[in-house]
Amino acid sequence: DFHCSLVDDSLLESNESSERISKFFFLPSLLGPGEPSEVWTYKTSKSWKTTICHSILFPESVPAGLMERVTATVLSTIYTVTQGDGGGTMSGSISLDSQRHRTFKIQECEIQDLQVKEILCWRSAFFLKIVKTFPGSEGEVQDSVVEIFAHLVDGDGSEGEVQDSVVEIFAHLVDGESNLCVASDSMCVGTRILIISASGQVGDGGRKIWSGGYSLVKSAVLRAVHEYGGLEFVEQGICPECLAKKPISQASTWGSNIIQSAAQNGEQDLRCLNGHKVDIRLICGSCNGKEVIKKSHDVVLETVADVCENTTPIADLSLGVVLVGLWDSKRNKILRIGSGFVVDRKKGLIVTACHTLMNIRDDENSPFGEDYFGLPYGKALIGVIPRSGDSGIQGEKAMFRYFAQIIAKDTNIESKGVCHIDACVLRITTKLEHDVGGNCESIGTTREILLLHNQEGMKKEKLYQLKVANDKCELDEQVRVLGFNQGGEGLLSEFEKTDVDRYLDFAKGYVCKKYRNENHYDHHHEHHPTGKNVFKPREEIVVICPTIGGHSGGPCVNRQGEVIGILSRVDPADPQRCYLVPSCEWKKLVRKAKMAS
């Protein structure tokens, strides 16, 4: 009774009027046993990702054929949805691996903005890979890779090694003896548990995870379980922070009644028994409560508006913030724009985001990790806010005044082809004879004055240096990001801009998470085929703060005006969720630059 028929679109295209249609049938008897532990891991090495997990605990016995019914229901639901009003197509093939297991694979299924790329089925597990298309901030199409994994482990299941996977979303069911079982420390002996989980973008309360297929699969699994009349089971939500930071066997859980009550009461967060604070939208789904989302946004606004009287004024910090541009001397134009700050006024050292001045994200149009994107005539152009004599600031508008060179960056870029630190240190080399603003066309014809190795000359520049925080930041700490907003991604186009926005601005926010990848990628990813020419941060600070392109590399300061990190990027799923390179990561680069100077 458990089958899912899949239409072969190649036949439909060749003979649309024919009543004979090729079909694939899901036959559980063809599937082999085994635990596909190599397919899935609950851990993630990326700070913008998270793992959402829910479980159905069976205190007594599990009905025979449960997983077959669950798998058939999910596949049937996926097929029905993708073959719905949009009239999409699905192509498929059967792949049988006689050595380990038998799998049923669908190579591609497309229906408007939903694509099922792959389905793997075992007798006690199934795995889906889905791509969901979302509209971008400017209306462009963006793909979000979604993978879902479901698994039922028998008591004698093999102890496979958990390995990193390319999946973004996953769900599965296990028993207490399995390596893939979550919260097993709190389970009774002989108890079995069906686990549904997904890994994807954490921004906006995991909206892309839920709408990208997880909500659909979770509902189908629950529907299949409810079809068994009189079956006793308990629904639970698993803490995603526990999955990320603790052994999965020690993960904390919430009962479904607690989750539902918190959502109905408009709570923003849930706190687990291990003390982790979790956005409730990750657990109950962004689509399950608009009131939760609205209240969360209101609290954000209230938080950033509550500024302490002892906060250092922006006017006292603005002189230390600089405008950083990638200048092409041959084309006589600025190609990219970002921000930075003066970290050593005596030596003329500046900290900024290295992605403004080099390719660290596998851009095929330029060599990975090469200074100035490999431009033979490229260099860093620095703009500063002029002083009004020695008494204060003339305004909030920067003028281009210096050229600088990259003097320190992550050594892993050249040695391993991986960037762990989105930061670099610049050293001022020359000064323009006069400040330049406007469209910057006169920069190429302006005479330069040498400042490199000129201590007296650098001293006369009277650069303003920002203080770097010695202590690490705290969760919920109020912060401000300073920079030069370009209203885009920091990329300039003659069709979009004729001038650089040289006015300093800032955004208020608070620290919501501190992330550190303990694996450091040194042993596993070095020889992985996709481990080269990539950006893999080791440590980041996540802040809720409404920044815009051009702020990249700008300092994030605490109330005392001390720099805790620089802005690296914004979450594509949640523009208010920003990622900082913490000061502890680039302080070593500053020390290296000082020694070289």
C-alpha positions in Angstrom: 0.0 0.0 0.0 2.9 2.3 0.5 4.0 3.7 -2.8 4.6 7.0 -4.5 4.3 7.3 -8.3 6.6 9.8 -10.0 5.9 11.0 -13.5 8.7 10.9 -16.1 8.6 14.3 -17.8 10.6 13.2 -20.8 7.6 11.0 -21.8 5.2 13.9 -21.3 7.2 16.2 -23.5 7.5 13.6 -26.3 3.8 12.6 -26.2 1.6 15.0 -24.3 -1.6 13.5 -25.6 -0.7 10.0 -24.7 -2.6 8.3 -21.9 0.3 6.0 -21.3 2.6 7.6 -18.7 5.7 6.1 -17.2 5.7 5.9 -13.4 8.1 5.1 -10.6 6.8 3.2 -7.6 8.2 3.4 -4.1 8.6 -0.2 -2.9 9.9 -0.5 0.7 10.8 -4.2 0.1 13.5 -3.1 -2.3 15.2 -1.0 0.4 18.1 -2.3 2.4 18.8 -1.9 6.1 21.6 0.2 7.7 22.2 3.5 9.3 23.3 6.2 6.8 25.4 8.1 9.4 27.7 9.4 6.7 24.9 11.4 5.2 24.1 13.6 8.1 25.5 15.6 11.0 23.8 18.0 13.4 26.8 20.2 13.7 27.5 23.1 11.4 30.8 25.0 10.8 29.1 28.2 9.6 27.8 30.9 11.9 24.9 31.8 9.6 23.5 28.3 9.7 21.6 26.4 12.4 20.0 23.0 12.9 16.3 22.9 13.7 15.2 19.6 15.2 11.9 18.1 16.5 11.2 14.6 17.7 8.4 12.1 18.3 9.1 9.9 21.3 7.5 6.5 21.5 7.4 5.4 25.2 6.3 1.9 24.3 6.5 0.0 21.1 6.7 1.3 17.5 4.1 -0.1 15.1 5.4 -2.4 12.3 5.8 -0.6 9.1 5.9 2.9 10.7 8.8 4.2 8.7 7.4 2.8 5.4 4.2 4.7 6.1 6.0 7.9 7.1 8.3 7.7 4.0 5.4 7.1 1.6 3.4 10.0 3.1 6.3 12.4 2.8 7.1 11.4 -0.8 3.4 11.5 -1.7 3.1 15.0 -0.2 6.2 16.3 -1.9 5.0 14.9 -5.2 1.5 16.4 -4.8 2.8 19.8 -3.8 5.4 20.0 -6.6 2.9 18.8 -9.2 0.2 21.3 -8.1 -1.1 24.4 -9.6 2.2 25.4 -11.1 2.2 22.4 -13.5 5.8 21.7 -12.8 7.8 18.8 -14.0 9.7 16.0 -12.3 12.3 13.7 -13.7 13.6 10.7 -11.8 15.7 7.6 -11.8 16.2 4.6 -9.5 19.7 4.0 -8.1 20.4 0.8 -6.2 23.6 0.3 -4.2 23.9 -3.4 -3.6 26.9 -3.0 -1.4 25.4 -0.8 1.4 21.8 0.1 0.7 19.2 0.5 -2.0 18.3 4.1 -2.7 15.6 5.8 -4.7 16.8 9.0 -6.3 15.1 11.9 -8.0 17.6 13.9 -9.9 15.5 17.0 -10.3 12.0 18.2 -9.7 11.0 21.8 -10.5 7.8 23.6 -9.7 7.9 27.4 -9.8 10.2 28.2 -6.9 10.6 24.7 -5.4 13.1 22.1 -6.7 13.6 18.6 -5.3 17.1 17.7 -6.3 17.6 14.3 -4.6 15.7 11.7 -2.6 17.5 8.8 -0.8 15.6 6.1 0.9 16.6 3.3 3.3 14.4 0.8 5.0 14.6 2.9 8.1 15.5 6.3 6.8 14.9 8.8 4.0 16.8 11.9 2.8 15.6 14.8 0.7 17.5 17.6 -1.0 15.4 20.6 -1.9 16.2 23.9 -3.4 13.8 26.7 -2.7 13.9 30.0 -4.7 13.3 33.2 -2.7 13.0 36.8 -4.0 16.0 38.9 -3.1 16.1 42.3 -1.5 16.2 44.0 -4.9 13.8 41.6 -6.6 16.6 39.2 -7.8 16.2 35.5 -7.5 18.1 33.7 -4.8 18.5 30.0 -4.3 18.4 28.5 -0.8 19.7 24.9 -0.6 17.6 22.8 1.6 18.2 19.2 2.5 16.0 17.1 4.7 16.9 13.8 6.3 14.7 11.3 8.1 15.9 8.2 9.8 14.6 5.3 12.0 17.4 3.3 13.7 16.8 -0.3 14.9 18.2 -1.5 18.1 21.1 -3.2 16.3 21.9 -0.2 14.1 25.6 0.2 13.2 27.6 2.9 14.9 28.6 5.0 11.9 30.8 8.0 12.0 29.1 11.3 11.8 30.6 13.5 9.0 30.0 16.9 7.7 27.4 17.1 5.0 26.5 19.7 2.3 22.9 19.7 3.5 21.2 22.8 4.8 18.1 21.3 6.4 17.6 17.8 8.0 15.1 15.7 10.0 15.4 12.1 11.3 14.3 9.4 13.9 16.6 7.2 16.0 16.8 5.1 19.1 19.0 5.7 22.2 21.9 3.5 21.0 22.4 5.3 17.7 25.1 7.8 17.1 22.4 9.9 15.4 20.1 10.0 18.4 19.6 13.4 20.0 18.7 13.9 23.7 19.5 10.2 24.3 20.7 10.8 27.9 17.2 11.5 28.9 15.6 8.5 27.2 14.7 5.3 28.8 16.2 2.0 27.7 14.4 0.5 24.7 12.7 3.7 23.8 12.7 4.7 20.1 12.3 8.2 18.8 11.5 9.6 15.3 13.6 12.7 14.7 12.9 15.3 12.0 15.6 17.9 11.6 16.8 20.6 9.1 19.9 22.7 8.7 19.8 26.1 7.0 20.0 29.8 7.3 19.3 31.0 10.9 18.3 34.5 9.9 14.8 35.8 10.3 13.9 33.1 12.7 14.8 30.3 10.3 12.2 31.4 7.8 14.0 29.9 4.8 14.3 26.6 6.6 10.6 26.3 7.4 9.3 27.6 4.1 12.0 25.7 2.2 10.5 22.3 2.9 10.9 21.6 6.6 7.3 22.6 7.5 6.0 20.5 4.7 7.9 17.4 5.7 7.3 17.8 9.4 3.5 18.1 8.9 3.6 15.0 6.6 5.4 13.0 9.3 3.0 14.0 12.0 0.1 13.2 9.7 1.4 9.7 9.1 2.0 9.1 12.9 -1.5 10.3 13.8 -3.0 7.7 11.4 -2.2 5.0 13.9 -5.2 5.2 16.3 -4.3 4.8 19.9 -0.6 5.1 19.4 1.1 6.7 22.4 3.8 9.3 21.5 5.2 12.6 22.8 6.2 15.5 20.6 9.3 17.5 21.5 11.4 20.4 20.2 15.2 20.1 20.5 17.4 23.1 21.5 19.5 24.1 18.4 22.1 25.7 20.6 22.6 22.4 22.5 23.0 20.6 19.1 25.7 23.1 18.1 27.6 23.4 21.3 27.2 20.1 23.3 27.2 16.4 22.5 23.9 15.7 20.8 23.1 13.1 23.4 23.0 15.9 26.0 20.6 18.2 24.0 17.8 19.7 26.0 14.2 19.4 24.9 10.8 21.2 25.2 7.4 19.6 25.2 5.0 20.6 22.5 2.7 22.1 25.1 5.5 24.5 26.4 6.3 25.6 22.8 2.6 26.2 21.9 2.0 28.1 25.2 5.0 30.3 24.6 4.0 31.1 21.1 0.4 31.9 22.0 1.6 34.2 24.8 3.8 36.1 22.3 7.1 35.1 23.9 10.2 35.9 21.8 12.5 33.3 23.2 12.7 29.9 24.9 15.4 29.0 27.4 16.5 25.4 27.6 17.7 23.5 30.7 21.3 24.2 29.7 20.7 27.9 29.8 20.6 28.6 26.1 18.3 31.3 24.8 16.6 30.4 21.5 14.5 32.4 19.1 11.0 30.8 19.4 10.5 31.2 15.6 13.2 28.6 15.1 11.2 26.1 17.2 7.6 26.8 16.2 8.2 28.2 12.7 8.1 31.8 11.4 4.8 31.1 9.7 3.1 29.9 12.9 2.9 33.2 14.7 3.0 36.7 13.2 2.4 38.1 16.7 5.7 36.5 17.8 7.6 38.2 14.9 5.9 41.5 15.4 6.7 41.5 19.2 10.3 40.5 18.5 10.8 43.5 16.2 9.2 45.9 18.6 11.6 44.7 21.3 14.5 45.2 19.0 13.5 48.8 18.4 13.0 49.4 22.1 16.4 47.9 22.8 18.4 50.0 20.4 16.6 53.2 21.5 17.6 52.6 25.1 21.1 54.2 25.1 23.0 54.7 28.3 23.9 58.3 29.2 27.6 57.2 29.6 27.8 56.2 25.9 30.7 57.8 24.1 29.3 60.3 21.5 29.7 59.5 17.8 31.4 62.9 17.4 34.3 61.6 19.5 34.7 58.5 17.4 34.1 59.7 13.8 37.6 61.1 13.3 39.0 57.6 13.7 36.6 56.0 11.1 38.0 56.0 7.5 36.6 55.4 4.0 38.4 52.6 2.2 38.3 52.3 -1.6 39.8 50.0 -4.2 41.5 52.4 -6.6 42.5 51.3 -10.1 45.2 53.7 -11.3 44.9 52.6 -14.9 41.2 53.2 -15.2 41.4 56.2 -12.8 38.3 55.1 -10.8 37.1 53.5 -7.6 35.9 50.0 -8.0 34.8 49.0 -4.5 34.0 50.9 -1.3 34.1 50.0 2.3 35.0 51.4 5.7 37.7 50.9 8.3 39.3 52.6 11.3 42.7 53.8 12.4 44.3 51.4 14.9 47.8 53.0 15.1 48.1 56.7 14.4 51.9 56.8 14.7 52.5 54.1 12.1 49.5 55.0 10.0 47.8 51.5 10.3 44.2 50.9 9.4 42.0 47.8 9.9 39.3 47.0 7.3 37.5 44.0 5.9 39.7 42.2 3.4 36.8 41.4 1.1 36.8 45.0 0.0 40.3 44.7 -1.4 40.6 41.1 -2.4 38.5 38.1 -3.4 37.9 35.7 -0.5 34.6 34.3 -1.7 35.5 32.4 -4.8 34.6 35.1 -7.3 35.4 33.5 -10.7 36.2 36.9 -12.2 39.3 37.4 -10.0 42.1 35.3 -8.5 41.4 34.1 -4.9 43.2 36.0 -2.2 45.3 38.2 -4.4 45.7 41.8 -3.2 43.5 44.4 -5.0 41.6 41.6 -6.8 44.8 40.9 -8.9 44.7 44.4 -10.5 48.3 45.3 -11.5 47.6 49.0 -10.8 45.3 48.5 -7.8 45.8 50.1 -4.4 43.9 51.2 -1.4 42.5 54.8 -1.3 41.7 56.3 2.1 39.3 59.0 3.0 39.2 60.8 6.4 36.9 63.3 8.0 38.9 66.6 8.1 39.5 68.4 11.4 38.6 72.0 11.9 42.0 73.2 13.2 42.7 71.3 16.3 39.5 72.0 18.1 37.1 69.5 16.6 35.3 68.3 13.5 34.5 70.3 10.4 31.7 68.0 9.4 30.7 64.4 9.0 31.9 64.2 5.3 35.1 62.4 4.5 37.7 63.6 1.9 40.1 61.3 0.1 43.6 62.1 1.4 45.9 59.0 1.4 47.0 55.9 -0.4 47.7 52.8 1.5 49.0 49.2 1.0 48.0 45.9 2.4 50.6 44.9 5.0 49.0 42.0 6.9 46.2 39.5 6.1 45.3 35.9 7.0 48.3 33.7 6.1 45.9 30.8 5.4 44.8 32.5 2.2 48.1 31.8 0.5 49.2 28.6 2.4 45.9 26.7 2.3 43.6 28.6 0.0 41.2 29.3 2.8 40.4 32.6 4.4 39.5 32.4 8.1 39.7 36.1 8.9 37.8 38.7 6.9 40.2 41.5 7.9 43.4 43.0 6.8 45.7 45.8 8.0 46.7 48.7 5.7 49.7 51.0 6.1 49.4 54.6 4.7 52.2 55.1 2.2 51.5 58.5 0.5 49.4 61.6 1.0 47.6 63.5 -1.8 48.8 67.1 -2.2 45.2 68.2 -1.5 42.0 66.5 -0.4 39.8 65.2 -3.1 36.0 64.8 -3.1 33.3 64.8 -5.8 33.6 62.1 -8.4 37.3 61.5 -7.6 38.5 62.0 -11.2 41.3 64.4 -10.1 42.9 61.8 -7.9 45.0 60.4 -10.7 46.5 63.7 -11.5 47.1 64.9 -7.9 50.7 64.8 -6.7 51.5 62.5 -3.9 53.7 63.1 -0.8 55.7 60.2 0.6 54.8 59.2 4.2 56.1 55.6 4.2 58.9 55.4 6.9 58.5 59.1 7.6 57.7 59.2 11.3 57.8 63.0 11.5 55.5 63.3 8.5 53.0 60.8 9.9 53.0 62.6 13.3 52.0 65.8 11.6 48.9 64.1 10.1 47.4 63.9 13.6 45.4 60.8 12.8 42.7 59.9 15.4 43.1 56.4 16.8 40.2 54.3 18.1 40.8 52.1 21.2 40.4 48.4 20.8 38.5 46.6 23.6 40.6 44.3 25.8 37.7 42.3 27.2 35.3 40.2 25.1 31.8 41.5 24.5 28.8 40.2 26.4 25.5 38.9 25.1 22.8 41.6 24.9 25.5 44.3 25.1 24.5 47.5 23.2 26.8 48.3 20.3 27.1 50.7 17.3 28.5 50.1 13.9 30.1 53.1 12.2 30.8 53.4 8.5 30.1 55.1 5.2 26.8 53.8 3.8 26.7 53.3 0.1 23.1 52.1 -0.1 24.1 48.8 -1.8 26.8 46.2 -1.7 29.7 48.5 -1.8 30.0 48.1 -5.6 30.0 51.1 -7.8 28.6 51.3 -11.3 28.5 54.2 -13.7 24.8 53.4 -14.2 24.0 53.5 -10.5 26.4 56.1 -9.0 28.4 59.1 -10.2 29.7 59.9 -6.7 30.8 58.1 -3.5 28.7 58.7 -0.4 31.3 60.2 1.9 29.0 61.0 4.8 29.6 59.0 8.0 26.6 57.3 9.6 26.1 54.7 12.2 23.6 52.0 13.3 22.6 50.9 16.8 22.2 47.3 17.8 23.0 44.6 20.4 25.1 41.4 20.5 22.9 38.3 20.2 25.4 35.5 19.8 29.1 34.7 20.0 30.2 31.9 17.6 33.4 29.9 17.5 34.1 26.9 15.2 36.2 24.5 17.3 37.2 22.4 14.3 39.2 25.2 12.7 39.0 23.3 9.4 42.6 22.3 9.5 42.2 18.6 9.3 39.0 17.9 7.5 38.5 20.6 4.9 42.1 21.0 3.7 41.8 18.1 1.3 38.1 18.3 0.6 37.4 19.1 -3.1 35.3 22.1 -2.0 37.7 23.2 0.8 39.8 25.5 -1.4 39.2 29.2 -2.3 36.5 29.6 0.3 35.8 31.9 3.3 35.5 29.9 6.5 35.5 32.1 9.6 36.8 30.6 12.8 35.1 33.0 15.2 32.4 35.7 14.8 30.2 38.0 16.8 26.5 38.1 15.7 24.7 41.4 16.3 21.2 42.6 15.5 21.9 45.9 13.8 20.4 47.5 10.5 23.6 48.0 8.5 23.9 48.6 4.7 26.6 48.0 2.1 29.6 50.3 2.5 29.7 49.6 6.3 31.9 46.5 5.6 35.1 46.8 7.6 33.6 49.6 9.8 34.3 49.4 13.5 31.6 48.1 15.9 32.1 49.8 19.3 30.6 49.3 22.7 29.3 52.0 25.0 32.8 53.1 26.0 33.7 53.6 22.3 36.0 50.6 22.2 36.2 48.5 19.1 35.0 44.9 19.7 35.1 43.9 16.0 34.6 45.0 12.4 31.6 44.3 10.2 32.1 41.4 7.8 28.7 40.7 6.2 25.0 40.7 6.6 22.7 37.6 6.7 21.0 37.3 3.4 17.9 36.0 5.1 17.7 38.7 7.7 19.3 42.1 6.8 19.3 43.1 10.5 21.5 40.1 11.5 25.2 41.1 11.0 28.4 39.2 11.5 31.5 40.8 13.0 35.2 39.7 12.9 36.0 39.9 16.6 39.0 42.0 17.7 40.8 38.8 19.0 41.0 37.6 15.4 42.7 40.6 13.8 44.8 41.8 16.8 47.5 39.3 15.7 47.5 40.9 12.2 47.9 44.3 13.8 50.9 43.1 15.8 52.4 41.7 12.7 51.9 45.0 10.9 53.5 46.9 13.7 56.6 44.7 13.5 56.8 45.1 9.7 56.5 48.9 10.2 
